[in-house]
Amino acid sequence: MHDGLFYRRPEKKYYKNAYHVHCFIPRLLSFIVEISCDKATYLFRALCLFIFTTFFSLSKTYPMKILYMSALLLAGCLSLSAQQVQWQKDLRSSTQDFLSGLVVTPDGQFLVSGSSIQPPKLSSASTRGAASQNNGYDFRLMKLNQQGAQLWERFYSGNNHDFLTATVATQEGGFLLAGTSYSSKSGDKKSNGSGGSDVWLMKIDEEGREEWQRTVGTSGNEEAKAVVQTADLGYFVAATIRDAQSGYGSKDVWLLKLDKTGKPTREILIGGSGLDEVQQMLPTRDGGVLLGIYSRSGVFTENGSASSLAKNKKGNKNKDSGAEPTEQEASKATLRTLPRKEPFFSDADSEGKRKPDTGRGKAPVYEVPRVSSSPSSSSSPSVSSVPRTSYAKDTENYGEGDFWVMKLDSEGNLQWQKNFGGKGDDRISTLAASDTGYLIGGSSRSGNSGNKNSGSQEGTDLWVIALDENGNERFQKTYSFGKRDVLMSMNTISDSRGKETKGFLLGGYSQAEGRAKTDDETFWMLYVDSGGEEVWRKHIEGKSKSKEERLITAQLLHDGSYILAGTSAAEAGKENWKVVKLGDAQVENLIEKQQMRIYPNPVSEYCYVEIGFDFKNAVIELFDMSGRLLQSTSTPNRITKINTAGLAQGAYLMVATAHTEKETKTMNAKLIKK
């Protein structure tokens, strides 16, 4: 039966006579209809149930015929059901753990990440320093192979709460971790912070071993939200910041451009008049990023009126009513364009001297250098040489909360910004790229108002907007599952060349408005074409009444299977992590299979060769265009990592020879080294 959000095969039971079949089959058919998907499949299963009801009325007279006909029709139902749990992993815990996400590695493995209170036996599980037991939350990582088996588990901790909130798999095979830290230099944390909470960055290799770490923060409070790797192997890290000295509103977006060693090369502050929180960040083909921000802000003004010195990327002033900013306000605006005079990142413990902790759970206090009230003063030389830029919101909100989308280039320069919303509360949650631009999506409680024109259907609906590469709207659509609908993921379905978008697969869950129940969550998948028109939908309905379960992330894999990760609490205060790999024939049919695929391509330092079928062993060879053999690798894995760092810029030929039980296949593809 179903186990909460995650579907399991029914337990096998054996029935000795037609009477047991008579009782079992209706129950099983009811189950099949409950997990139904598209309308045609649902109607077929309903028809099956009707036919069975008719058959059962004759069961006393023809028990064996009923048995045979039941089995035949049941096989037809199950062939349409097509959903199959390939594996399930339950990661046990004795505390209330926080699952932040699941990352799929380039070679098809999985890193599950979040925050946990370490049990005593694991207090020294990290690479260094955590010998004494820490009673706060720590970074927790667990890596699984393609079959769901655990490869390793690691904790990273300081002397206070450390929450891991964002992780990205890097092209070279490791991971960059970004979390919110209240710890000073202690345990695994090598640097002091600068404020109540800071961003703790750590680069680890494929085995979870630390390569470098850096603490980034100001005298305010920062919370890590998202991290992506860029084409130059550097990073963008997005956080929220409360900066009374030079901020815009009550909470702003803080974006950092990092080089490959994690050193900040640019600082960017983004905000409006109120609260703005970054929810998602998407790397773009040009090396830049697309930011998805939940905004409760209007146009920012320095003096609280309609006037402002904040300029957009074209240098135009916002609308004003003639009021001029005060000298203090003008000074604050200037601060946003100058490098900070206090340090805000570290490799060691030289930045900021920490006062004694105020107690666990309370914000710690730091003594840090203060910014001079005269930013042009030469008596206080700049400690940081990192350029600082700020971008103010240039449009008013339409309602309680809006989608605010910003596109920045590879250097962090603003290219465009757009605001979407109705009169209600609209929350952005996901971003995806297409061949024509971008797809942004989230939840909406607005009807036709503001610049929303796709209406509302029932309760909190899904709202999806397609934009071209310049941010112009192509279409917007509203979808409803009849409850409070939460969009968790959007996956672009492309052709085998990866150039033309065929459609989008959306994943999420629905629950009763107001969370009246604790066991009513339903996970669903929705497939729409490239124009946003619905093609089919299907869902898996949880039936467990004894557990509180929550879906955290859902991702489509290259082979057409789905990976789900969430939490499951058998009792209060003990929240386990659960990971399920789900196969679905209808989803798999969306993916155009390739016998051989190289990614990324063009490549910088590393690429991955994926063979799209099962084999015993393969030999992967790399040739230059004159036919000279440069590398040869023997592998039993479908995905193999190839080091290309030593190659000169140009074109190469990758040849794979795979040996199956019946034949030997040879495939080739062109590789471009940047």
BELQUIRA-V808976 format. One record per residue. N is the residue number from 1. D_LAST is the distance of its C-alpha to the last C-alpha in whole Angstrom. Layout:
n: [N,N]
d_last: [D_LAST,D_LAST]
//
This chain:
n: [1,2,3,4,5,6,7,8,9,10,11,12,13,14,15,16,17,18,19,20,21,22,23,24,25,26,27,28,29,30,31,32,33,34,35,36,37,38,39,40,41,42,43,44,45,46,47,48,49,50,51,52,53,54,55,56,57,58,59,60,61,62,63,64,65,66,67,68,69,70,71,72,73,74,75,76,77,78,79,80,81,82,83,84,85,86,87,88,89,90,91,92,93,94,95,96,97,98,99,100,101,102,103,104,105,106,107,108,109,110,111,112,113,114,115,116,117,118,119,120,121,122,123,124,125,126,127,128,129,130,131,132,133,134,135,136,137,138,139,140,141,142,143,144,145,146,147,148,149,150,151,152,153,154,155,156,157,158,159,160,161,162,163,164,165,166,167,168,169,170,171,172,173,174,175,176,177,178,179,180,181,182,183,184,185,186,187,188,189,190,191,192,193,194,195,196,197,198,199,200,201,202,203,204,205,206,207,208,209,210,211,212,213,214,215,216,217,218,219,220,221,222,223,224,225,226,227,228,229,230,231,232,233,234,235,236,237,238,239,240,241,242,243,244,245,246,247,248,249,250,251,252,253,254,255,256,257,258,259,260,261,262,263,264,265,266,267,268,269,270,271,272,273,274,275,276,277,278,279,280,281,282,283,284,285,286,287,288,289,290,291,292,293,294,295,296,297,298,299,300,301,302,303,304,305,306,307,308,309,310,311,312,313,314,315,316,317,318,319,320,321,322,323,324,325,326,327,328,329,330,331,332,333,334,335,336,337,338,339,340,341,342,343,344,345,346,347,348,349,350,351,352,353,354,355,356,357,358,359,360,361,362,363,364,365,366,367,368,369,370,371,372,373,374,375,376,377,378,379,380,381,382,383,384,385,386,387,388,389,390,391,392,393,394,395,396,397,398,399,400,401,402,403,404,405,406,407,408,409,410,411,412,413,414,415,416,417,418,419,420,421,422,423,424,425,426,427,428,429,430,431,432,433,434,435,436,437,438,439,440,441,442,443,444,445,446,447,448,449,450,451,452,453,454,455,456,457,458,459,460,461,462,463,464,465,466,467,468,469,470,471,472,473,474,475,476,477,478,479,480,481,482,483,484,485,486,487,488,489,490,491,492,493,494,495,496,497,498,499,500,501,502,503,504,505,506,507,508,509,510,511,512,513,514,515,516,517,518,519,520,521,522,523,524,525,526,527,528,529,530,531,532,533,534,535,536,537,538,539,540,541,542,543,544,545,546,547,548,549,550,551,552,553,554,555,556,557,558,559,560,561,562,563,564,565,566,567,568,569,570,571,572,573,574,575,576,577,578,579,580,581,582,583,584,585,586,587,588,589,590,591,592,593,594,595,596,597,598,599,600,601,602,603,604,605,606,607,608,609,610,611,612,613,614,615,616,617,618,619,620,621,622,623,624,625,626,627,628,629,630,631,632,633,634,635,636,637,638,639,640,641,642,643,644,645,646,647,648,649,650,651,652,653,654,655,656,657,658,659,660,661,662,663,664,665,666,667,668,669,670,671,672,673,674]
d_last: [51,49,48,47,44,43,44,46,48,51,53,55,59,61,64,67,69,69,70,67,65,66,65,62,60,61,59,56,56,56,53,51,52,51,48,47,45,45,48,49,48,50,53,53,53,56,58,58,59,62,63,63,65,67,67,68,72,72,71,75,76,73,71,69,68,66,64,63,62,61,58,57,57,55,52,52,51,49,47,46,45,42,41,41,40,38,38,40,39,42,41,44,45,48,47,46,42,40,37,34,31,30,26,24,22,19,21,24,26,28,28,32,32,35,38,41,44,44,47,48,47,43,44,42,39,36,35,37,40,42,45,47,47,46,48,45,42,39,35,36,33,33,31,32,30,30,34,35,36,35,33,34,35,35,37,36,38,40,44,44,42,38,37,33,32,28,26,22,20,17,14,15,19,21,22,23,27,28,32,35,37,41,41,41,40,41,40,37,36,35,36,39,38,39,41,42,39,36,32,32,28,27,24,25,24,24,28,29,29,28,25,26,28,29,32,31,34,37,41,40,39,36,35,31,31,27,24,20,17,14,10,10,12,15,18,21,24,27,31,34,36,40,40,43,43,40,39,40,42,43,40,36,33,31,27,25,21,20,18,17,20,22,23,24,22,24,27,28,32,32,36,39,43,43,41,37,35,32,32,28,25,22,18,17,14,14,13,17,20,23,26,30,33,36,38,42,42,43,42,42,44,45,49,49,50,48,47,44,42,39,36,34,30,32,35,38,40,42,45,48,52,52,52,51,49,51,50,49,47,45,44,43,40,39,38,36,34,34,33,35,38,38,35,33,31,32,31,35,38,39,38,41,44,45,49,51,49,52,52,49,48,49,46,46,47,45,46,43,43,44,43,45,47,46,42,43,45,44,46,43,40,37,36,32,30,28,28,30,30,32,32,36,36,38,39,42,43,44,46,46,42,39,36,34,30,28,24,22,19,16,19,22,23,26,25,28,30,33,36,37,41,44,48,47,45,41,38,35,33,30,27,25,22,23,22,24,24,25,28,30,33,36,40,42,46,46,48,47,47,45,42,42,44,43,46,47,49,50,49,46,44,40,38,35,34,31,29,27,24,26,28,31,33,33,35,37,39,41,42,44,46,49,48,46,43,40,36,34,31,29,27,25,26,24,24,22,19,19,19,23,25,28,30,30,32,33,35,37,41,44,47,51,51,52,51,55,54,52,51,50,47,45,41,40,37,37,35,35,33,31,34,35,38,39,39,40,41,42,43,44,47,48,52,52,55,55,51,49,46,43,39,36,33,33,29,28,27,24,28,30,32,32,32,35,36,39,42,45,48,51,53,53,51,49,46,44,40,40,37,37,35,37,36,37,37,37,34,32,33,31,28,27,26,24,24,21,18,14,13,11,9,6,6,6,9,11,12,15,17,20,23,25,29,31,31,33,30,26,24,21,19,16,16,14,15,19,20,20,20,17,18,21,22,25,26,28,26,25,22,20,17,15,13,10,10,12,9,8,5,7,9,11,14,16,19,22,26,28,31,34,37,38,35,32,29,26,23,19,16,13,10,6,4,0]
//
